[in-house]
Amino acid sequence: MYKQELPLLFPDDEAVQAVAAAMFDPFEYLALRNQDSLLKTDFKKPLGNVAYHIPCHQRVQNIGKKTRDILQLIPDTTINVVERCSGHDGTWGVKSEHFADSMKIGRPVFKQMAASDPDYISSDCAIAARHIEQGIGESKAQKLHPLTLLHMAYGIDTGLQPPAESNLSVAPITQPGEKHMTPITRDNLLTLEAYAKIRKDFRTQVMAHKKTRKIALGENITLIFEDELTVRYQIQEMLHVERIFQEEEIVHELETYTPLIPDGHNWKATMMIEYPDPTVRAAKLATMVGIEDKVWVKIAGHTPVYAIADEDLERETSEKTSSVHFLRFELAPEMIQSLQQGAPLSMGVDHPAYQATLDAVDPSIRASLVNDLSVA
């Protein structure tokens, strides 16, 4: 308004022109200060991985990527930039008649923002950031304005807690041509309206069920063993959050999530490496390359079974591993038979940077896992 519209409305008003010339976007101003070596860059705290969205108003004003440029000055901070419409468009996206369309328009942005497994999601447009947060769904990432991130980087206490890892897993993508057991079908999914009515009670049921599917390996690694109920919950939540009702999109969600359901001769789990502080987590992940291949389960009397990890895509580099992995444990028929006859079950991690052993899995969790297996 002050930089463009008012000068156009009052082209001969010198006061308006003077105000326009003195009006800056916050990071535009900070970039000018840095250009003149007047910006303090003694940052005290890295931000880890930040997914940053460039809003439409900055593109219209031709401000450029000033926010990214300033945030990139912060040591040990990675800025992943997404420059695309979030689908909100002021109040348009919150109106009931437009909400589904706004979520559909924003879906590419939601996926790009979530793809880097960020510690923070941020945009210079607060309503766009809120829209993106809603589109991503449950995530470890905190939504913070770029100015708040800068505030934190200077070491100024904001009263905000570091992001915690989410307990809601994201399923791997099905590879073309693969076939999987899919007990969840299009016909037995609830409509958006029907699910909204039972969502609260269903969530309570699933959270209670997950307690019998969760294994802590030491203080910083958690395994959540997926089954039909946990995967059904994820699918219904995705349809609900993204307001998906088109047939082909529902089928896509089924094809994406159902590979996480065990096949009767294996267990499938989401592995989460959890360090609340982004700085500590980044340092630890750099030492844990290959750890997903060192997770094991052992049925008494048999050799350990090591996980087959991340079959959908590579989730680590030579420099660091990811904080989330997807594991499959293939069990031989004689192992399943031993379990069904009461053999003890243990689990662990055997990696140079992290070792943990659970000598005996809790009986209620063991019973839930054995229930996944077919009769040997």
N, C-alpha and C positions, 0 to 999 in steps of 0.2 A: 504493500500500500504506500508506504512512505518513500520507497526507492523508485517505484515505477508509476503507480496509478495517479498519485497526487501531482507529480510533475507534469503528467499528461493532461490532467484536468485544469491545472493552473500554470501553464507554461511561462507566463510573464510575471509570476510572483517570485521575487528574489528570495523571500523568506522560505518559501516552499523548496526552492532549488537548493538553498543552503542546508536545510534539514536533510534533504535527499542525499546530498554529498557527504554528510556527516553520519549517515545511517549505515551500519554494517551488520551482517550476520555475525554471531559471536565468533565462529571459527574463521570467518573471513578476516575479522579484526585480529585474532590471535596469529593468523598466518602472516599478516602484515607486520605485527610485532616481531615475529620470529625472523622475518626477512631483514629487519633492521637490527637483529641480534639483541632484542629487548625482551624476549620471552624467556622466563626461567625454565630450564629443562633439567633441573636437578630432581628428577622423579624418584620417588622412594619405593614404589610398589608396582611390579608388573601386573598386567591385566590378563595374561594368558591368551585365550582364543576369543576374539570378538567378531561376531557377525554383524556387520554394519550396513544399514539400508540407506541409500541416498534418496531423500524424498523429492517429490515432484516440484515443490516450490523452489528448491535450490537449483534444479535443472532449468526452470523457467527463468530464474534470475541470473543464470549463467555464472553461478558462483564457483563451480568446479568442485573438485574433491578436497576442499580445504579441511573438512573434519577428519577425513582419512589421513591427510598429510600430517596433521598435528598429533593424532593418536599414534601414528607410526613412529613418532619420536620417542615413545615410551619403550624402554628396554624390555626384552623378552615378552613382547606383545605382538600377536599376529592379527591383522585386520583383514577379514574376508568381506569384500565389497559386493553388494547386490544393488544394481541400478535398474530397477524395473518398478512399474506401478504395483502398489500393494493391494489395490482394489477398493480402498476405503472411500476416497473422494469426499472429504468433508462429512456431512451428515447423511449423504446418500447411502453409504454402506450400512448404517445402523437402522435404516427403515426396514420394516418387516417385508415389504414387497421387493426390496432389493438385496436383502442380506445374503441369500443363497448365491446370487450372481456375484456379489462382492467377494465371497469366499472362493468361488470358482476362479475369478480373475486373479485373485491373490495366491492361488495354490502354487504356481511356479516359484513365487518369492518365498512362500513358507518352506518349500522343499529345499531351496538354495540356502536359506538362512539356517536350516537345521542340519544341512549336509556335513558341515565341518565340526559337528559336535561341540558347539561353542560354550564357553563359560558365561558369556553375556550376549544378549541381543540388544541392538541399539539403533535408533534413528533420530535425526534432528526433528522429525515430526512425531510428536507424542501419540497422536491418534493412530498413525500408521504403525508405530511400534506395538501399541496395544492390539491392533488388528492382527499383526504378525504373530504376536504371542498367542492369541486365541487360535489362529490357524495352525500353529505348530502343535498345540496341545501340551500334554504334560512333558516337562523337560527339566533337566538340571539347570538350564540357563536362566539367569536373572535378566529381566528387562530393565535397563537403565538408560537414561539420557546421556548422550556423549559428554555433556558438561559434568554430570555426576561421575562418569568414568574418569575424567580428567582430575576431578576433585580427589578421587580415591588414589590416583596415580601419584599425586603430590604428597600422599601420606596423611591427608586430612581426614579425621574420623567422620564418617557419614552416618554411623549408626546402623549400617547395613551389614547383613551377614553374608559370607561367601556363599556361592551357589552350592547346593548339595546335589549329589547324583540322584537322578530320578529313579523310582522303582518301577516305572512303566517302561517296558522294553519296546524297542523299535524292531520290527521283524525284517529279516533279510529279503532281498528281492529274488523271486523265482527265476531261474535261468531258463531260456527258451528250450523247449523240448523235454524238460524234466517232468516226471510224473510223481505225484505224491498222494498219499492217503488223505482224503478230504471229507471227514464226517460232517463238517459244517457246510451246508449247501445254501444256495440262494433262497430256496423255498422255506428254510427254517430260520432265516434271519428276521428280526422284527423290523417293522417300518419305523421311520423316524418318530412318528407320533406315538406309536405303541411303546417304543423304547424310552421315550421321554417320561412316560408315566411310571415306569418301573425302574428307572435308572438309579435312583438313590438306594433302593433296597438291593438291586442287583450288585451295585458297587460294594455294599456292605458284605454281601455273600462272597464276592470274589476276593475281597481283602482278607476275610477270615480264611478262605481256602488257600490263599497264597502263603499263609503262615505255615502250612504243611508242605510247602513246595520250596521253601527258602533255606539255603545252607550258607552259613558264614564260614569261610576258610581264613582264619586269622582275623585281624581287625580291619582289613582293607579290601578284601575280595568277597563278593557275594555271588552265589549262583541261585537263579530262580528257574526252577524246572517247569517248563511249559506243558500244558495239556489242553484238552478240548475246551474247558471252561475258561482258562486264562486267555486263550487265543480268541474265543468267541467274544470275550469282553473287549479285547483290543479292536476287533473288527467293528463291533457295535459303537465303540467310542469314536473310531475314525469316521464312521458314517455320520454320527451325531455332530462331532466337532466341525467337520467340513461340509455338513449339510448335503451329503451325497445321496442322490436318489435316482440318478440315471443308471439304467441297467448295466451298460458296459463298464461304468465306473465301479459299481458294486462288485461285479465279477473280477475286476482288477484287484480290488482289496482282498477278495477271497484268494486269488492266486498269489498275492503278496504274503499273506499271513499264514495260510494253512500249512506251508512247509514246516512251521514250528511245532506242529502236533506230532508226538511220537508215533511210530509205526507199529508198535507191539513188540519189537525186538531191540528197541533203543530208547535212550533218554535224550531229550533236547533241552538245552538250558541257555539262558542269557547270563553271561558273566559280566559283572560290573566291578571295575577297579575304582575304589572310592577314597579319595583324599579331598576333604572339603576345601582346603586352601589351594587356589589355582597354581601358585608358585611351587608348592610342595608337590602337587600332582604332576606338573610338567617335569619336574626333576625325577620323580619316581618312574614315570612312564618311559623316560629315556633309558632307564636301567632295566626295563622289563621286556625288551624286545623278545618275542617268541614265547612269552609266558603262557599264552593261550594253548600252546601245544604241550604244556607241562602239567596240565590239570588232569587228575586221574580219579577213577573210582575203582574200588576193589571189593570183590565178593570173596569171603573167606574160602580158602582152598584153591583159588584161581589166581592167575597173574593179573596185575593191574591193567585196566583199560584206559588208555590215554585218549583225550578228546580229539575229534576231527573238527577243526575250527574254521569258521568263516568261509563256508563253501560258496557263498553268493558273491563275495568280493573281498579284496585284500584290505585289511583295516590297519595295517601298520606300515611304517617305512623303516629304512635302515637306522634312522635316528631315534624313533620312538614307536611305542605301540599305542593302540587306541584304548580308551577307558571302557569300551563296550565291545564284547565279542559274542558270537553265537556258536555254541558247542553241540556236538553230537557224540554220544557214547554208544557204540555198537556192542551188544552183548551176545555172546555165543549161547546156543540152546542150553548147554550144560550149566552156564552161569545163571540163566533164568530159572532153571530147575532148582538149583541150589538156593536161590533167593526165595522161591516159593516154598521151599522146605525149611526156611528159617535161618539160613546162613547169615552171619553178621555182614554189615555193609560199612565200609569206610571210604573216605575221600580225602584228597589233598592236592597240594601244589608243590612241585619240586623244580624250582628255578633258582639259579644262583643269587638272584636279587630278592627272592621271596619264597620262603618255605612255610608250609602250614599243613598240619595233619589233623583230621577229625577221625579219631579211632573208632567211634561207633556213632552212626547216624541215629538221631532221635527216633524212637519207635513209631511215633505218629507220622513223621516224615517218611520213614522207611516204608511204612504200610501204603502211604499215598503213592510212592514211586513204584512199588511192586504192582500196584493196581494198573499201572500203565502197560504192563507186560502181558503178552498172550501166554496161554498155557504152553509150556515147553513140550 
